[in-house]
């Protein structure tokens, strides 16, 4: 007997949001985050700021 086939759909956060919606950051805010990223004291802070920078850029 064959196991039932399952359909799996992958969705990224970018595709889940309607076009033009989200939490995009202004260029000035992105610039401040980039400066913070450049002067981050450790890898944990780099990861945290990098995640916020990416989310702010794409509005997710």
C-alpha distance matrix in Angstrom:
0.0 3.9 6.7 9.3 12.1 15.4 18.8 21.4 25.1 27.8 31.3 34.5 37.3 39.5 37.2 36.8 40.5 42.2 44.6 47.9 46.9 46.5 48.8 50.4 53.4 56.7 57.8 60.4 57.8 55.5 58.6 59.4 55.9 56.2 59.5 58.0 55.1 57.7 59.6 56.7 57.6 54.2 50.6 49.4 51.9 51.0 47.3 48.4 50.8 48.6 45.9 48.4 49.9 46.6 45.7 49.3 49.3 46.1 46.7 43.5
3.9 0.0 3.8 6.3 8.5 12.0 15.2 17.9 21.5 24.2 27.7 30.9 33.8 35.9 33.6 33.3 37.1 38.8 41.0 44.4 43.4 43.1 45.4 46.9 49.9 53.2 54.2 56.8 54.3 52.0 55.1 55.9 52.5 52.7 56.0 54.6 51.8 54.3 56.3 53.5 54.5 51.2 47.5 46.4 48.8 47.8 44.1 45.2 47.6 45.3 42.5 45.1 46.4 43.1 42.3 45.8 45.7 42.4 43.2 40.1
6.7 3.8 0.0 3.8 6.3 9.1 12.7 15.0 18.8 21.3 24.8 27.9 30.7 33.0 30.8 30.3 34.1 36.0 38.4 41.6 40.5 40.0 42.2 43.8 46.8 50.1 51.3 53.8 51.1 49.0 52.1 52.8 49.3 49.7 53.0 51.5 48.7 51.4 53.2 50.4 51.4 48.1 44.5 43.2 45.6 44.7 41.0 41.9 44.3 42.2 39.3 41.8 43.3 40.0 39.1 42.7 42.7 39.5 40.1 36.9
9.3 6.3 3.8 0.0 3.8 6.4 9.9 12.7 16.3 19.2 22.5 25.9 28.5 30.7 28.3 27.7 31.3 33.0 35.5 38.8 37.7 37.4 39.9 41.6 44.7 48.0 49.3 51.9 49.3 47.2 50.5 51.3 47.9 48.4 51.8 50.4 47.7 50.5 52.5 49.7 51.0 47.8 44.2 42.8 44.9 44.0 40.3 41.0 43.2 41.1 38.1 40.4 41.8 38.5 37.3 40.8 40.8 37.5 37.9 34.8
12.1 8.5 6.3 3.8 0.0 3.8 6.7 9.6 13.1 16.1 19.5 22.9 25.7 27.7 25.2 24.9 28.6 30.3 32.5 35.9 35.0 34.8 37.3 38.7 41.9 45.1 46.2 48.9 46.5 44.3 47.5 48.5 45.2 45.5 49.0 47.8 45.0 47.7 49.9 47.3 48.7 45.6 42.0 40.7 42.7 41.5 37.9 38.7 40.7 38.4 35.5 37.8 39.0 35.6 34.6 38.0 37.8 34.4 35.0 32.1
15.4 12.0 9.1 6.4 3.8 0.0 3.8 6.3 9.9 12.9 16.1 19.5 22.2 24.3 21.9 21.4 25.1 26.9 29.3 32.5 31.5 31.2 33.7 35.2 38.4 41.6 42.9 45.6 43.1 41.0 44.3 45.2 41.9 42.4 45.8 44.5 42.0 44.8 46.9 44.2 45.8 42.8 39.2 37.8 39.6 38.6 34.9 35.5 37.5 35.2 32.2 34.4 35.7 32.3 31.1 34.5 34.5 31.1 31.5 28.5
18.8 15.2 12.7 9.9 6.7 3.8 0.0 3.8 6.7 10.1 13.1 16.7 19.5 21.2 18.6 18.3 22.0 23.6 25.8 29.2 28.3 28.3 30.9 32.3 35.6 38.7 39.9 42.7 40.4 38.3 41.6 42.7 39.5 40.0 43.5 42.4 39.9 42.7 45.0 42.5 44.3 41.5 37.9 36.6 38.1 36.9 33.3 33.8 35.5 33.2 30.2 32.2 33.3 29.8 28.6 31.8 31.6 28.1 28.6 25.8
21.4 17.9 15.0 12.7 9.6 6.3 3.8 0.0 3.8 6.6 9.9 13.3 16.1 18.1 15.8 15.6 19.4 21.4 23.5 26.7 25.7 25.4 27.8 29.1 32.2 35.5 36.7 39.3 36.9 34.8 38.1 39.1 35.8 36.3 39.8 38.7 36.2 39.0 41.2 38.8 40.6 37.8 34.2 32.9 34.4 33.1 29.5 30.1 31.8 29.4 26.4 28.5 29.7 26.2 25.0 28.4 28.2 24.8 25.4 22.5
25.1 21.5 18.8 16.3 13.1 9.9 6.7 3.8 0.0 3.8 6.5 10.1 12.9 14.5 12.1 12.1 15.8 17.7 19.8 23.0 22.1 21.9 24.5 25.7 28.9 32.0 33.3 36.1 33.8 31.7 35.0 36.2 33.1 33.6 37.2 36.3 33.9 36.7 39.1 36.8 38.9 36.3 32.9 31.5 32.7 31.3 27.8 28.1 29.5 27.1 24.1 25.9 26.9 23.4 22.1 25.3 25.0 21.4 22.0 19.3
27.8 24.2 21.3 19.2 16.1 12.9 10.1 6.6 3.8 0.0 3.8 6.7 9.9 11.7 9.9 10.3 14.0 16.4 18.2 21.1 20.2 19.6 21.8 22.8 25.9 29.0 30.1 32.8 30.5 28.3 31.5 32.7 29.5 30.0 33.5 32.6 30.1 32.9 35.3 33.1 35.2 32.7 29.3 28.0 29.1 27.6 24.1 24.6 25.9 23.4 20.5 22.4 23.3 19.8 18.7 22.0 21.6 18.3 19.1 16.3
31.3 27.7 24.8 22.5 19.5 16.1 13.1 9.9 6.5 3.8 0.0 3.8 6.6 8.2 6.4 6.7 10.3 12.9 14.7 17.4 16.5 15.8 18.2 19.3 22.5 25.6 26.9 29.6 27.4 25.3 28.7 29.9 26.9 27.5 31.1 30.3 28.1 31.0 33.4 31.3 33.7 31.5 28.3 26.9 27.5 26.1 22.8 22.8 23.8 21.5 18.4 19.9 20.7 17.2 15.8 18.8 18.6 15.1 15.6 12.9
34.5 30.9 27.9 25.9 22.9 19.5 16.7 13.3 10.1 6.7 3.8 0.0 3.8 5.3 5.4 6.4 9.2 12.2 13.4 15.6 14.7 13.5 15.4 16.2 19.2 22.3 23.4 26.1 23.8 21.6 25.0 26.2 23.2 23.8 27.4 26.7 24.4 27.4 29.8 27.9 30.4 28.3 25.2 23.9 24.3 22.7 19.5 19.6 20.3 17.9 14.9 16.4 17.0 13.5 12.2 15.3 15.0 11.6 12.4 9.8
37.3 33.8 30.7 28.5 25.7 22.2 19.5 16.1 12.9 9.9 6.6 3.8 0.0 3.8 5.5 5.1 6.8 10.3 11.8 13.4 11.8 10.1 11.9 13.1 16.1 19.5 21.0 23.5 21.0 19.2 22.8 23.7 20.9 21.9 25.5 24.6 22.8 25.9 28.2 26.2 28.9 27.2 24.3 22.7 22.6 21.4 18.4 17.7 18.2 16.4 13.1 13.8 14.8 11.7 9.5 12.5 12.8 9.5 9.4 6.4
39.5 35.9 33.0 30.7 27.7 24.3 21.2 18.1 14.5 11.7 8.2 5.3 3.8 0.0 3.8 5.5 5.9 8.6 9.0 10.6 9.9 9.0 11.1 11.4 14.7 17.6 18.9 21.8 19.8 17.8 21.3 22.8 20.3 21.0 24.7 24.4 22.6 25.5 28.1 26.6 29.6 28.2 25.5 24.2 23.8 22.1 19.5 19.0 18.8 16.6 14.0 14.3 14.3 11.1 9.3 11.5 10.9 7.2 7.8 6.2
37.2 33.6 30.8 28.3 25.2 21.9 18.6 15.8 12.1 9.9 6.4 5.4 5.5 3.8 0.0 3.8 5.5 7.4 8.4 11.2 10.9 11.0 13.9 14.5 17.9 20.7 22.1 25.1 23.3 21.5 24.9 26.5 24.1 24.8 28.5 28.2 26.4 29.3 31.9 30.4 33.3 31.7 28.9 27.6 27.3 25.7 22.9 22.5 22.5 20.3 17.6 18.0 18.1 14.9 13.1 15.2 14.5 10.6 11.0 9.5
36.8 33.3 30.3 27.7 24.9 21.4 18.3 15.6 12.1 10.3 6.7 6.4 5.1 5.5 3.8 0.0 3.8 6.6 9.2 11.6 10.2 10.0 13.1 14.6 18.2 21.2 23.2 25.9 23.7 22.3 26.0 27.1 24.6 25.9 29.4 28.7 27.2 30.4 32.6 30.9 33.6 32.1 29.3 27.6 27.4 26.2 23.3 22.4 22.7 21.0 17.9 18.0 18.9 15.9 13.4 15.5 15.7 12.1 11.2 9.1
40.5 37.1 34.1 31.3 28.6 25.1 22.0 19.4 15.8 14.0 10.3 9.2 6.8 5.9 5.5 3.8 0.0 3.8 6.4 8.2 6.4 6.7 10.2 11.8 15.5 18.3 20.5 23.2 21.2 20.2 23.9 25.1 23.0 24.4 27.9 27.4 26.3 29.5 31.7 30.2 33.2 32.1 29.6 27.9 27.1 26.1 23.5 22.2 22.0 20.7 17.7 17.1 17.7 15.2 12.4 13.6 13.9 10.4 8.9 7.7
42.2 38.8 36.0 33.0 30.3 26.9 23.6 21.4 17.7 16.4 12.9 12.2 10.3 8.6 7.4 6.6 3.8 0.0 3.8 6.3 5.6 8.0 11.7 12.9 16.6 18.8 21.2 24.0 22.5 21.7 25.3 26.8 25.1 26.5 29.9 29.7 28.9 31.8 34.2 33.0 36.2 35.2 32.9 31.3 30.3 29.1 26.8 25.5 24.9 23.6 20.9 19.9 20.1 17.8 15.2 15.7 15.6 12.3 10.7 10.7
44.6 41.0 38.4 35.5 32.5 29.3 25.8 23.5 19.8 18.2 14.7 13.4 11.8 9.0 8.4 9.2 6.4 3.8 0.0 3.8 5.6 8.4 11.7 11.8 15.4 17.0 19.0 22.2 21.2 20.2 23.6 25.4 24.1 25.1 28.5 28.9 28.0 30.7 33.3 32.5 35.8 35.1 32.9 31.6 30.4 28.9 26.9 25.8 24.7 23.1 20.9 19.9 19.4 17.1 15.0 15.0 14.1 11.0 10.1 11.3
47.9 44.4 41.6 38.8 35.9 32.5 29.2 26.7 23.0 21.1 17.4 15.6 13.4 10.6 11.2 11.6 8.2 6.3 3.8 0.0 3.8 6.8 9.5 9.2 12.6 13.8 16.1 19.1 18.3 17.7 21.0 22.8 21.9 23.1 26.3 26.8 26.3 29.0 31.4 30.9 34.3 34.0 32.2 30.8 29.2 27.8 26.2 24.8 23.3 22.2 20.2 18.5 17.9 16.3 14.1 13.2 12.5 10.2 8.7 10.8
46.9 43.4 40.5 37.7 35.0 31.5 28.3 25.7 22.1 20.2 16.5 14.7 11.8 9.9 10.9 10.2 6.4 5.6 5.6 3.8 0.0 3.7 7.0 8.2 11.8 13.8 16.6 19.1 17.6 17.4 21.0 22.2 21.0 22.7 25.9 25.8 25.5 28.5 30.6 29.7 33.0 32.6 30.7 29.0 27.5 26.5 24.7 22.9 21.8 21.0 18.7 16.8 16.9 15.5 12.6 12.0 12.4 10.0 7.4 8.8
46.5 43.1 40.0 37.4 34.8 31.2 28.3 25.4 21.9 19.6 15.8 13.5 10.1 9.0 11.0 10.0 6.7 8.0 8.4 6.8 3.7 0.0 3.7 5.9 9.5 12.3 15.1 17.3 15.2 15.0 18.8 19.6 18.0 20.0 23.1 22.7 22.4 25.5 27.5 26.3 29.5 29.1 27.3 25.5 23.9 23.1 21.3 19.3 18.4 17.8 15.3 13.3 13.8 12.7 9.4 8.9 10.2 8.2 4.7 5.7
48.8 45.4 42.2 39.9 37.3 33.7 30.9 27.8 24.5 21.8 18.2 15.4 11.9 11.1 13.9 13.1 10.2 11.7 11.7 9.5 7.0 3.7 0.0 3.8 6.4 9.6 12.7 14.3 11.9 12.1 15.8 16.2 14.7 17.1 19.9 19.4 19.4 22.6 24.3 23.3 26.5 26.3 24.9 23.0 21.1 20.6 19.1 16.8 15.5 15.5 13.3 10.7 11.3 11.1 7.8 6.3 8.6 8.0 4.3 5.9
50.4 46.9 43.8 41.6 38.7 35.2 32.3 29.1 25.7 22.8 19.3 16.2 13.1 11.4 14.5 14.6 11.8 12.9 11.8 9.2 8.2 5.9 3.8 0.0 3.8 6.7 9.3 11.5 9.6 9.3 12.9 14.0 12.9 14.7 17.7 17.8 17.8 20.6 22.7 22.1 25.6 25.7 24.4 23.0 20.8 19.7 18.7 16.8 14.9 14.4 13.0 10.4 9.7 9.6 7.5 4.8 5.7 6.1 3.8 7.2
53.4 49.9 46.8 44.7 41.9 38.4 35.6 32.2 28.9 25.9 22.5 19.2 16.1 14.7 17.9 18.2 15.5 16.6 15.4 12.6 11.8 9.5 6.4 3.8 0.0 3.8 6.5 8.0 5.9 6.2 9.7 10.5 10.0 12.1 14.6 14.9 15.4 18.1 19.9 19.7 23.3 23.9 23.0 21.8 19.2 18.2 17.9 15.9 13.3 13.4 12.9 9.7 8.5 9.9 8.6 4.8 6.2 8.5 7.0 10.0
56.7 53.2 50.1 48.0 45.1 41.6 38.7 35.5 32.0 29.0 25.6 22.3 19.5 17.6 20.7 21.2 18.3 18.8 17.0 13.8 13.8 12.3 9.6 6.7 3.8 0.0 3.8 5.4 5.2 6.3 8.7 10.1 10.8 12.4 14.5 15.6 16.5 18.6 20.4 20.9 24.6 25.6 25.1 24.3 21.3 20.2 20.5 18.6 15.6 15.8 15.9 12.8 11.0 12.6 12.0 8.2 8.4 11.0 10.2 13.5
57.8 54.2 51.3 49.3 46.2 42.9 39.9 36.7 33.3 30.1 26.9 23.4 21.0 18.9 22.1 23.2 20.5 21.2 19.0 16.1 16.6 15.1 12.7 9.3 6.5 3.8 0.0 3.8 5.4 5.0 6.1 8.7 9.9 10.3 12.3 14.3 15.0 16.4 18.6 19.7 23.5 24.6 24.2 24.0 21.0 19.4 20.1 18.8 15.4 15.2 16.1 13.5 10.8 12.5 13.1 9.6 8.6 11.8 12.2 15.4
60.4 56.8 53.8 51.9 48.9 45.6 42.7 39.3 36.1 32.8 29.6 26.1 23.5 21.8 25.1 25.9 23.2 24.0 22.2 19.1 19.1 17.3 14.3 11.5 8.0 5.4 3.8 0.0 3.8 5.4 5.0 6.3 8.8 9.8 10.7 12.5 14.2 15.4 17.0 18.3 22.0 23.6 23.8 23.5 20.1 19.0 20.3 18.6 15.1 15.8 17.0 14.0 11.7 14.4 14.9 11.3 11.3 14.8 14.6 17.6
57.8 54.3 51.1 49.3 46.5 43.1 40.4 36.9 33.8 30.5 27.4 23.8 21.0 19.8 23.3 23.7 21.2 22.5 21.2 18.3 17.6 15.2 11.9 9.6 5.9 5.2 5.4 3.8 0.0 3.8 5.3 5.1 6.3 8.6 10.0 10.7 12.3 14.4 15.7 16.3 19.8 21.2 21.3 20.5 17.2 16.4 17.4 15.3 12.0 13.1 13.9 10.7 9.0 12.0 12.0 8.6 9.7 13.1 12.5 15.0
55.5 52.0 49.0 47.2 44.3 41.0 38.3 34.8 31.7 28.3 25.3 21.6 19.2 17.8 21.5 22.3 20.2 21.7 20.2 17.7 17.4 15.0 12.1 9.3 6.2 6.3 5.0 5.4 3.8 0.0 3.8 5.4 5.1 6.1 8.7 9.8 10.3 12.3 14.4 15.0 18.7 19.7 19.3 19.0 15.9 14.4 15.2 13.9 10.4 10.5 11.7 9.2 6.4 9.1 10.1 7.1 7.1 10.9 11.4 13.7
58.6 55.1 52.1 50.5 47.5 44.3 41.6 38.1 35.0 31.5 28.7 25.0 22.8 21.3 24.9 26.0 23.9 25.3 23.6 21.0 21.0 18.8 15.8 12.9 9.7 8.7 6.1 5.0 5.3 3.8 0.0 3.8 5.4 5.0 6.3 8.7 9.7 10.6 12.7 14.1 17.9 19.4 19.5 19.7 16.5 14.8 16.5 15.6 11.8 12.1 14.2 12.0 9.1 12.0 13.7 10.9 10.5 14.3 15.1 17.5
59.4 55.9 52.8 51.3 48.5 45.2 42.7 39.1 36.2 32.7 29.9 26.2 23.7 22.8 26.5 27.1 25.1 26.8 25.4 22.8 22.2 19.6 16.2 14.0 10.5 10.1 8.7 6.3 5.1 5.4 3.8 0.0 3.8 5.4 5.1 6.3 8.6 9.9 10.9 12.1 15.7 17.6 18.2 18.0 14.5 13.6 15.6 14.1 10.4 11.9 14.0 11.4 9.5 13.1 14.2 11.6 12.4 16.1 16.3 18.2
55.9 52.5 49.3 47.9 45.2 41.9 39.5 35.8 33.1 29.5 26.9 23.2 20.9 20.3 24.1 24.6 23.0 25.1 24.1 21.9 21.0 18.0 14.7 12.9 10.0 10.8 9.9 8.8 6.3 5.1 5.4 3.8 0.0 3.8 5.4 5.0 6.0 8.6 9.9 10.1 13.8 15.1 15.1 14.8 11.4 10.4 11.9 10.5 6.7 8.2 10.2 8.0 6.3 10.0 11.3 9.4 10.5 14.0 14.4 15.7
56.2 52.7 49.7 48.4 45.5 42.4 40.0 36.3 33.6 30.0 27.5 23.8 21.9 21.0 24.8 25.9 24.4 26.5 25.1 23.1 22.7 20.0 17.1 14.7 12.1 12.4 10.3 9.8 8.6 6.1 5.0 5.4 3.8 0.0 3.8 5.4 5.0 6.2 8.8 9.8 13.6 14.8 14.7 15.3 12.2 10.1 12.2 11.9 8.2 8.2 11.2 10.0 7.3 10.3 12.7 11.2 11.0 14.6 15.9 17.3
59.5 56.0 53.0 51.8 49.0 45.8 43.5 39.8 37.2 33.5 31.1 27.4 25.5 24.7 28.5 29.4 27.9 29.9 28.5 26.3 25.9 23.1 19.9 17.7 14.6 14.5 12.3 10.7 10.0 8.7 6.3 5.1 5.4 3.8 0.0 3.8 5.4 5.1 6.5 8.6 12.1 14.2 15.1 15.9 12.5 11.1 13.9 13.5 9.9 11.0 14.1 12.8 10.7 13.9 16.1 14.4 14.6 18.2 19.2 20.7
58.0 54.6 51.5 50.4 47.8 44.5 42.4 38.7 36.3 32.6 30.3 26.7 24.6 24.4 28.2 28.7 27.4 29.7 28.9 26.8 25.8 22.7 19.4 17.8 14.9 15.6 14.3 12.5 10.7 9.8 8.7 6.3 5.0 5.4 3.8 0.0 3.8 5.4 5.3 5.9 9.4 11.5 12.6 12.8 9.2 8.6 11.5 10.6 7.4 9.5 12.4 11.1 10.0 13.5 15.3 14.0 15.1 18.4 19.0 19.9
55.1 51.8 48.7 47.7 45.0 42.0 39.9 36.2 33.9 30.1 28.1 24.4 22.8 22.6 26.4 27.2 26.3 28.9 28.0 26.3 25.5 22.4 19.4 17.8 15.4 16.5 15.0 14.2 12.3 10.3 9.7 8.6 6.0 5.0 5.4 3.8 0.0 3.8 5.5 5.1 8.9 9.8 10.0 10.8 7.8 5.8 8.7 9.0 5.9 6.8 10.2 10.1 8.7 11.6 14.0 13.5 14.1 17.1 18.3 18.8
57.7 54.3 51.4 50.5 47.7 44.8 42.7 39.0 36.7 32.9 31.0 27.4 25.9 25.5 29.3 30.4 29.5 31.8 30.7 29.0 28.5 25.5 22.6 20.6 18.1 18.6 16.4 15.4 14.4 12.3 10.6 9.9 8.6 6.2 5.1 5.4 3.8 0.0 3.8 5.8 8.9 10.6 11.3 13.1 10.4 8.2 11.6 12.5 9.7 10.0 13.7 13.7 11.9 14.5 17.3 16.6 16.6 19.8 21.4 22.1
59.6 56.3 53.2 52.5 49.9 46.9 45.0 41.2 39.1 35.3 33.4 29.8 28.2 28.1 31.9 32.6 31.7 34.2 33.3 31.4 30.6 27.5 24.3 22.7 19.9 20.4 18.6 17.0 15.7 14.4 12.7 10.9 9.9 8.8 6.5 5.3 5.5 3.8 0.0 3.8 6.3 9.0 11.0 12.5 9.6 8.8 12.5 12.9 10.6 12.0 15.4 15.1 14.1 17.0 19.4 18.6 19.3 22.5 23.6 24.1
56.7 53.5 50.4 49.7 47.3 44.2 42.5 38.8 36.8 33.1 31.3 27.9 26.2 26.6 30.4 30.9 30.2 33.0 32.5 30.9 29.7 26.3 23.3 22.1 19.7 20.9 19.7 18.3 16.3 15.0 14.1 12.1 10.1 9.8 8.6 5.9 5.1 5.8 3.8 0.0 3.8 5.8 7.7 8.8 5.9 5.7 9.4 9.7 8.3 10.1 13.1 13.3 13.1 15.8 17.9 17.8 18.9 21.7 22.6 22.6
57.6 54.5 51.4 51.0 48.7 45.8 44.3 40.6 38.9 35.2 33.7 30.4 28.9 29.6 33.3 33.6 33.2 36.2 35.8 34.3 33.0 29.5 26.5 25.6 23.3 24.6 23.5 22.0 19.8 18.7 17.9 15.7 13.8 13.6 12.1 9.4 8.9 8.9 6.3 3.8 0.0 3.8 7.3 8.6 6.8 7.8 11.1 11.7 11.3 13.1 15.8 16.3 16.6 19.1 21.0 21.2 22.4 25.1 25.9 25.6
54.2 51.2 48.1 47.8 45.6 42.8 41.5 37.8 36.3 32.7 31.5 28.3 27.2 28.2 31.7 32.1 32.1 35.2 35.1 34.0 32.6 29.1 26.3 25.7 23.9 25.6 24.6 23.6 21.2 19.7 19.4 17.6 15.1 14.8 14.2 11.5 9.8 10.6 9.0 5.8 3.8 0.0 3.8 5.6 5.5 6.3 8.8 10.2 10.9 12.1 14.4 15.8 16.3 18.2 20.2 21.1 22.3 24.4 25.4 24.6
50.6 47.5 44.5 44.2 42.0 39.2 37.9 34.2 32.9 29.3 28.3 25.2 24.3 25.5 28.9 29.3 29.6 32.9 32.9 32.2 30.7 27.3 24.9 24.4 23.0 25.1 24.2 23.8 21.3 19.3 19.5 18.2 15.1 14.7 15.1 12.6 10.0 11.3 11.0 7.7 7.3 3.8 0.0 3.8 5.4 4.9 6.1 8.6 9.9 10.2 12.1 14.3 14.9 16.1 18.2 19.6 20.6 22.4 23.6 22.5
49.4 46.4 43.2 42.8 40.7 37.8 36.6 32.9 31.5 28.0 26.9 23.9 22.7 24.2 27.6 27.6 27.9 31.3 31.6 30.8 29.0 25.5 23.0 23.0 21.8 24.3 24.0 23.5 20.5 19.0 19.7 18.0 14.8 15.3 15.9 12.8 10.8 13.1 12.5 8.8 8.6 5.6 3.8 0.0 3.8 5.4 5.2 6.3 8.7 9.8 10.7 12.6 14.2 15.5 16.8 18.4 20.0 21.5 22.2 20.7
51.9 48.8 45.6 44.9 42.7 39.6 38.1 34.4 32.7 29.1 27.5 24.3 22.6 23.8 27.3 27.4 27.1 30.3 30.4 29.2 27.5 23.9 21.1 20.8 19.2 21.3 21.0 20.1 17.2 15.9 16.5 14.5 11.4 12.2 12.5 9.2 7.8 10.4 9.6 5.9 6.8 5.5 5.4 3.8 0.0 3.8 5.4 5.0 6.1 8.2 9.8 10.7 12.0 14.1 15.4 16.2 18.0 20.0 20.5 19.6
51.0 47.8 44.7 44.0 41.5 38.6 36.9 33.1 31.3 27.6 26.1 22.7 21.4 22.1 25.7 26.2 26.1 29.1 28.9 27.8 26.5 23.1 20.6 19.7 18.2 20.2 19.4 19.0 16.4 14.4 14.8 13.6 10.4 10.1 11.1 8.6 5.8 8.2 8.8 5.7 7.8 6.3 4.9 5.4 3.8 0.0 3.8 5.5 5.3 5.8 8.4 10.0 10.2 11.9 14.0 15.0 16.0 18.1 19.3 18.6
47.3 44.1 41.0 40.3 37.9 34.9 33.3 29.5 27.8 24.1 22.8 19.5 18.4 19.5 22.9 23.3 23.5 26.8 26.9 26.2 24.7 21.3 19.1 18.7 17.9 20.5 20.1 20.3 17.4 15.2 16.5 15.6 11.9 12.2 13.9 11.5 8.7 11.6 12.5 9.4 11.1 8.8 6.1 5.2 5.4 3.8 0.0 3.8 5.6 5.1 6.1 8.7 9.8 10.5 12.2 14.0 15.2 16.6 17.7 16.3
48.4 45.2 41.9 41.0 38.7 35.5 33.8 30.1 28.1 24.6 22.8 19.6 17.7 19.0 22.5 22.4 22.2 25.5 25.8 24.8 22.9 19.3 16.8 16.8 15.9 18.6 18.8 18.6 15.3 13.9 15.6 14.1 10.5 11.9 13.5 10.6 9.0 12.5 12.9 9.7 11.7 10.2 8.6 6.3 5.0 5.5 3.8 0.0 3.8 5.5 5.3 6.4 8.7 10.2 10.8 12.3 14.4 15.8 16.1 14.8
50.8 47.6 44.3 43.2 40.7 37.5 35.5 31.8 29.5 25.9 23.8 20.3 18.2 18.8 22.5 22.7 22.0 24.9 24.7 23.3 21.8 18.4 15.5 14.9 13.3 15.6 15.4 15.1 12.0 10.4 11.8 10.4 6.7 8.2 9.9 7.4 5.9 9.7 10.6 8.3 11.3 10.9 9.9 8.7 6.1 5.3 5.6 3.8 0.0 3.8 5.4 5.1 6.0 8.6 9.8 10.3 12.0 14.3 14.8 14.4
48.6 45.3 42.2 41.1 38.4 35.2 33.2 29.4 27.1 23.4 21.5 17.9 16.4 16.6 20.3 21.0 20.7 23.6 23.1 22.2 21.0 17.8 15.5 14.4 13.4 15.8 15.2 15.8 13.1 10.5 12.1 11.9 8.2 8.2 11.0 9.5 6.8 10.0 12.0 10.1 13.1 12.1 10.2 9.8 8.2 5.8 5.1 5.5 3.8 0.0 3.8 5.5 5.0 6.1 8.5 9.7 10.5 12.4 13.7 13.3
45.9 42.5 39.3 38.1 35.5 32.2 30.2 26.4 24.1 20.5 18.4 14.9 13.1 14.0 17.6 17.9 17.7 20.9 20.9 20.2 18.7 15.3 13.3 13.0 12.9 15.9 16.1 17.0 13.9 11.7 14.2 14.0 10.2 11.2 14.1 12.4 10.2 13.7 15.4 13.1 15.8 14.4 12.1 10.7 9.8 8.4 6.1 5.3 5.4 3.8 0.0 3.8 5.4 5.2 6.1 8.5 9.9 10.8 11.6 10.3
48.4 45.1 41.8 40.4 37.8 34.4 32.2 28.5 25.9 22.4 19.9 16.4 13.8 14.3 18.0 18.0 17.1 19.9 19.9 18.5 16.8 13.3 10.7 10.4 9.7 12.8 13.5 14.0 10.7 9.2 12.0 11.4 8.0 10.0 12.8 11.1 10.1 13.7 15.1 13.3 16.3 15.8 14.3 12.6 10.7 10.0 8.7 6.4 5.1 5.5 3.8 0.0 3.8 5.5 5.1 5.9 8.4 10.0 9.9 9.4
49.9 46.4 43.3 41.8 39.0 35.7 33.3 29.7 26.9 23.3 20.7 17.0 14.8 14.3 18.1 18.9 17.7 20.1 19.4 17.9 16.9 13.8 11.3 9.7 8.5 11.0 10.8 11.7 9.0 6.4 9.1 9.5 6.3 7.3 10.7 10.0 8.7 11.9 14.1 13.1 16.6 16.3 14.9 14.2 12.0 10.2 9.8 8.7 6.0 5.0 5.4 3.8 0.0 3.8 5.5 5.1 6.0 8.7 9.7 10.3
46.6 43.1 40.0 38.5 35.6 32.3 29.8 26.2 23.4 19.8 17.2 13.5 11.7 11.1 14.9 15.9 15.2 17.8 17.1 16.3 15.5 12.7 11.1 9.6 9.9 12.6 12.5 14.4 12.0 9.1 12.0 13.1 10.0 10.3 13.9 13.5 11.6 14.5 17.0 15.8 19.1 18.2 16.1 15.5 14.1 11.9 10.5 10.2 8.6 6.1 5.2 5.5 3.8 0.0 3.8 5.4 5.2 6.3 8.2 8.3
45.7 42.3 39.1 37.3 34.6 31.1 28.6 25.0 22.1 18.7 15.8 12.2 9.5 9.3 13.1 13.4 12.4 15.2 15.0 14.1 12.6 9.4 7.8 7.5 8.6 12.0 13.1 14.9 12.0 10.1 13.7 14.2 11.3 12.7 16.1 15.3 14.0 17.3 19.4 17.9 21.0 20.2 18.2 16.8 15.4 14.0 12.2 10.8 9.8 8.5 6.1 5.1 5.5 3.8 0.0 3.8 5.5 5.4 5.5 4.9
49.3 45.8 42.7 40.8 38.0 34.5 31.8 28.4 25.3 22.0 18.8 15.3 12.5 11.5 15.2 15.5 13.6 15.7 15.0 13.2 12.0 8.9 6.3 4.8 4.8 8.2 9.6 11.3 8.6 7.1 10.9 11.6 9.4 11.2 14.4 14.0 13.5 16.6 18.6 17.8 21.2 21.1 19.6 18.4 16.2 15.0 14.0 12.3 10.3 9.7 8.5 5.9 5.1 5.4 3.8 0.0 3.8 5.6 5.0 6.7
49.3 45.7 42.7 40.8 37.8 34.5 31.6 28.2 25.0 21.6 18.6 15.0 12.8 10.9 14.5 15.7 13.9 15.6 14.1 12.5 12.4 10.2 8.6 5.7 6.2 8.4 8.6 11.3 9.7 7.1 10.5 12.4 10.5 11.0 14.6 15.1 14.1 16.6 19.3 18.9 22.4 22.3 20.6 20.0 18.0 16.0 15.2 14.4 12.0 10.5 9.9 8.4 6.0 5.2 5.5 3.8 0.0 3.8 5.7 8.0
46.1 42.4 39.5 37.5 34.4 31.1 28.1 24.8 21.4 18.3 15.1 11.6 9.5 7.2 10.6 12.1 10.4 12.3 11.0 10.2 10.0 8.2 8.0 6.1 8.5 11.0 11.8 14.8 13.1 10.9 14.3 16.1 14.0 14.6 18.2 18.4 17.1 19.8 22.5 21.7 25.1 24.4 22.4 21.5 20.0 18.1 16.6 15.8 14.3 12.4 10.8 10.0 8.7 6.3 5.4 5.6 3.8 0.0 3.8 5.6
46.7 43.2 40.1 37.9 35.0 31.5 28.6 25.4 22.0 19.1 15.6 12.4 9.4 7.8 11.0 11.2 8.9 10.7 10.1 8.7 7.4 4.7 4.3 3.8 7.0 10.2 12.2 14.6 12.5 11.4 15.1 16.3 14.4 15.9 19.2 19.0 18.3 21.4 23.6 22.6 25.9 25.4 23.6 22.2 20.5 19.3 17.7 16.1 14.8 13.7 11.6 9.9 9.7 8.2 5.5 5.0 5.7 3.8 0.0 3.8
43.5 40.1 36.9 34.8 32.1 28.5 25.8 22.5 19.3 16.3 12.9 9.8 6.4 6.2 9.5 9.1 7.7 10.7 11.3 10.8 8.8 5.7 5.9 7.2 10.0 13.5 15.4 17.6 15.0 13.7 17.5 18.2 15.7 17.3 20.7 19.9 18.8 22.1 24.1 22.6 25.6 24.6 22.5 20.7 19.6 18.6 16.3 14.8 14.4 13.3 10.3 9.4 10.3 8.3 4.9 6.7 8.0 5.6 3.8 0.0
